[in-house]
């Protein structure tokens, strides 16, 4: 495993982040979600391979993902300082008018609830899950600064928003001497590259680490060149979301992924992740894993070096598309 700094900070993370959205209580989430006993061997395998960066969110499995994440990491790692723990806030956690969003009231309530579920006194990275049109950005940035000053989070990050919104948030923090975002968790993979237009150049200029979600396009890249597998995720509710996100001119890219994978004698997943890891500004893709091979492919991809010719070949068929968050 390799370890890199998170953007311009001194925080070091593994080049692969294990996404904990896959673990929780299946009855509170999607059918493909794993319960804690099934998740433990996978998290242990990740830790044994050197992965030290773990990402979850309060809304995953209605909070159960945080509970599972906290218990497993405490069981697997000898010390709290041995891993980097990230969670997120924004989506509703109840039916009340203040149970979601990025108001000062909800941010403070949410971090305390997340820490209780995670069983720790701090998270290393506290991220806003989306932009909140209903709350002034000044209120949100000051609340996040208060969370950091209280010692409940070491750093703050953001996820999936327009570049102008992210720039506005950073400017607001700078103008008031508040804590700046150090990371951007955005949608980025071979099938969706719109982030290359504004967000990623902005992050590189500002020293912000890029932590892409859905690096394998909801499994499409991993299955390149193969018949669609009848997995629970491929045929369940997630299929509609995948169709919404992908499907425009993707066949040509997937064919090339399969071809390059065949030439290299590697699984397509490693090719897709190796491409993403080679992109300027990318710190650590967030990889979900429900099988051991998902962990193995992600870890092995760190050492795969694609040639400039292979990268150009993979990228050439891409067609611009509407922004999707």
N, C-alpha and C positions, 0 to 999 in steps of 0.2 A: 504494500500500500504506500502511496505517496501522501504527503501532507503539505498543505499550502496555507498561506495567510488569507483570511477573509477580507478581500478588498485591501484597503489601506490600513487595516488594523493590525494588531499584534496577535490576534486570535488565530490559532492554527486548527484546521479541520482536515479530515480525510477527504480525498478527491471524490469519493462516493459518499453520498448521504443516504441512509436508509429511511425511506418514508414509512411511517408507522400507521398510515391510514388503513392499511390492510388488516390491522389487528384491533380487535375490540370484542363486541358482542354481536354476532350475526343478526340477531333479532332486532337490533337497533340500527342496523346498517344494511349494506348490500349482501346478497347471498354468497358472494365470493370472499367475504371477510372471514378471517380466521380467529378462533377463540384463543385464549391465552396459552393453553397447553400445546396447541398446534403451532403457535407463533414462537414459543421459546426456543426450539431447536434452530429456527431460522435466524433469530436475533443472536444466538450464541455463535452460529456459523459466521455471521457478519463480524461480530466482535473478534473472533479468532482470526479472521482474515485481515484485521487491522482497521475496520470501519469504526470510527469514533464519533460520527456526526449523525444525529437522529432527529427527525422532524415529525411533529404531530400538530394537532389543532384542537381547540376545545370542542368544536362541533363534530369531529369525527366520532361516529358511533355514539352521539349524544353524550360525550364526555368519557365514555368507557375506554376509548383509545388512549387517553392520557393516563387513566388508571393502570391499564395494562403496561403502557410504556414505562411508567414510573416503577412498577413492581419488577419488571424484567430487568431494567437497567441497574436497579439496586442489587438484584440477585447476581447479575453477571459481572459487573465491574466492582473491583475492590473499593474504589474511592469515587466520590462524586466528581472530583477533578479529572478523572480518567476519560470522560466523554463530554461532548458538546450537545446540549439539549435545546431544541427549539420548539416553540409552539406558537399559536396564532389566535387572533381575536378579531371579530367583526360579526359573523353570522349569528342569528338569534339562538339563544340557549334556553328560551322559555317563551311564554305567551304574552309577557308584559311589554309595555311600550318602551321600557328601558333595558330590555333583556338582550339587545343586540346593538350594533353600530359602534361608533368610536367616540362617543361622548365621554367626558371626564368620569361621569358616574359609572358608565358601563366598563370603561377601561380598568378602573380601579377594582370594581367588583369582579371582573373577569380574571385579572391576574391573580387575585387572591383565591378564586375558585380553582383556577388551573394549578396553582401551587399545592392546594390541598389534594387534588386528584393525583398529581404527579408525585406527591410525597417528598417534596424538596422545598428549600427556602428560597431558591432562585432558579431562573432559567438563564441560559447563556444568550439566547437570541429570542426576543419577543417581537413578533411580526404582525402587522395589520394585514388581514386576509384580503381585504378589498378597500377601495376608496369609499368614503362615506359622504355623499352629497348633502346629507342632512345636518352635518356638524361642521362648524368652522375649522379649518385646518389648524388654526392657532390653538384652539381648545384641545385638539387631539395631540399635537406635538408637545404642548406643555404637560398634558397628562402622561404621555410616554416618558418625558423627561423626569417627571416626579417618580415614576415607577423605577427608573434607573437610579435616581438619587436615593430612593428608599432601599436599594440593594436587592430588589426583587427581580431585576434583569440586568445583565451585564452589557448587552448591546440591543439595538432595535433594528428591525428590518421591515420591508414592505413586500407586497405581492400584487401582480397583475393589475396594472393601471396604465393610463396614458403617460407618456414621457413628460408632458407639460404638468400633469398633476404631481408626479414625483419631483420634478424640478421646483414646483411651488412649495412642496413640503420641505425640501432641503433648504430652500431660501428662507422659509419661515423659521426653521430651527437656527440657521446661521444668524439671522437678524436679531434674535432674542437670546443668543448664547445657550440654546437648548441642545439636547443630544440629537445628532444626525443619524439617519438611516445608514447602516453599513452594508446592507444586502438587498438584493431584488430577487424575489422568487417569481419567475415569470414562465410563460408558456413558450417553449423553444425546443424544436427537434427538426429532423430532416424534412418533415412534411409541413412544418409551420415555422417560417423564418421571418415573419413580419417584424419581430423584435430587433432585427438587424438594422432597421431603418433609423430609429431614433433612440429607443431605450438602451440598447447595449452600447452604442457609442457614448451616450450620456454617462452610463455607469462606468465605462472605462476612463472617461475624462475625469470623473469625480472620485475615482478610487473606491467604487462600490462593487462588492462581489456579486456575481450572477449565479443563482442557484436554481436551475431550470426544473420545472415540474413537467410530468409526462414526457420524459426524454425518449421513450420508445413509442410515442403516439398511441397510448392505450393498447400496446401489444402488437400493433400493426407492423412495426418495423421488425420486431422479434420473430414474427411469423412470415416474413417476406419470403416468397418463393414456395410456400407451403399452402395446402388447402386450409381454409379457415377452421380452426379448432373449435369444437363445441364446448368451450369452457363456460363456466357460470357467468363470468364477466362479459364474454363475447356475445352471449345470447340473452343476458338479463337486461335490467333497466339501463345499464351503462352503454348498451349498444346504441340507444338513441342519442346519447351525448356524443359518442364517438362519431356517429354519422353527421352530427351537427358540426363537429370540429374538423373532420377530414373528409376526403372523397373527391377533391378537385385536382385532377391531374396527378394523383398520387401513384397510380399503377406504374408509370414509367420509373419513378424514383424507387419504388419497392423492387421492381425487376432489377434495377442496377445494384441495390443493396444485396439482393440474392446472388447476383453475378460476382460482385466483389468478395462476398463471403465465401463463395465456392472457390474462387481463385486463391484466397488466403487460407482455405481449409478451416474456417472459423464459423461459429453460429452467427446469423444475421444480427442478433442483439449486440454482439461485441462490436460489429462494424458500426452500427448506429450510435452506440455510446462512445466509441473511439472517435467518430467524427465530432460529436458534441464536445468531448473533452479537448479536442484540438482547437476549438474555436476561441478566438481572443476574448478575454474577459470572463470566461466560464470558470467558476471556482469548483463546484461540485454538483452534478446532476442528482436529483432526488429520485431514487429507484425504489419502486415497490416490489415486494417479493412474497409470493405465496408458495414457491417451490425452491428447493435447494439450488437448482440450476440458475435461477434468477440471481441469487447472490454470487454464484461462481462466475457467471458471465459478466456481471458488473465489475467485480474485482479484477478479473482478467483483462477487461477492456482498458484499464489504466495503463497497461504495458503494451497495448497495440498501437503501432505507429503507421498511419496511412500515408502513402506518398502524396505529393502535391497533385499528381495526375489522377490518383484515385479520388481525392477530395473533389477535384474539379468535375470528374465524371459523375459523382454522386449528386453534386449540386446543380448541374446543368439543366435538368428537366423542370426545375422548380418554377411554378407560376405564381405571381402575386395574387393575394386573396384578401378578402375582408378581414379586418382585425377581429380576433376572437379572444376573449379573456376567460 
